[in-house]
């Protein structure tokens, strides 16, 4: 789906993870200098 300027719009998504998994993802995202959502993508 594209917006007004021909750029695809982002939509909210949901993932499920344990607290341990989420901490691991968050730490790796932080090391990469990215927000968690950008790291996951």
C-alpha positions as CSV (number, residue, x, y, z in Angstrom):
1,X,0.0,0.0,0.0
2,X,1.4,3.4,-1.0
3,X,0.8,6.8,0.4
4,X,0.4,10.2,-1.2
5,X,4.0,10.5,-2.3
6,X,4.4,6.9,-3.7
7,X,6.1,5.9,-0.4
8,X,4.9,2.7,1.2
9,X,3.3,3.4,4.6
10,X,4.4,1.5,7.6
11,X,1.9,-0.3,9.7
12,X,2.1,-1.4,13.4
13,X,2.8,-5.2,13.7
14,X,2.9,-7.4,16.7
15,X,5.4,-10.1,17.7
16,X,5.4,-12.4,20.7
17,X,8.6,-13.0,22.7
18,X,9.5,-14.1,26.2
19,X,11.0,-11.5,28.5
20,X,14.4,-13.1,28.0
21,X,14.1,-13.1,24.2
22,X,13.0,-9.5,24.3
23,X,15.9,-8.4,26.4
24,X,18.3,-10.2,24.0
25,X,16.7,-8.4,21.0
26,X,16.7,-5.1,22.7
27,X,20.4,-5.5,23.6
28,X,21.4,-6.4,20.1
29,X,19.3,-3.5,18.7
30,X,21.0,-1.1,21.1
31,X,24.5,-2.4,20.0
32,X,23.5,-1.8,16.4
33,X,22.3,1.7,17.2
34,X,18.8,1.0,16.0
35,X,15.3,1.1,17.5
36,X,14.0,-2.4,18.2
37,X,11.5,-2.3,15.3
38,X,14.1,-1.3,12.7
39,X,16.5,-4.0,14.1
40,X,13.8,-6.6,13.8
41,X,13.1,-5.7,10.2
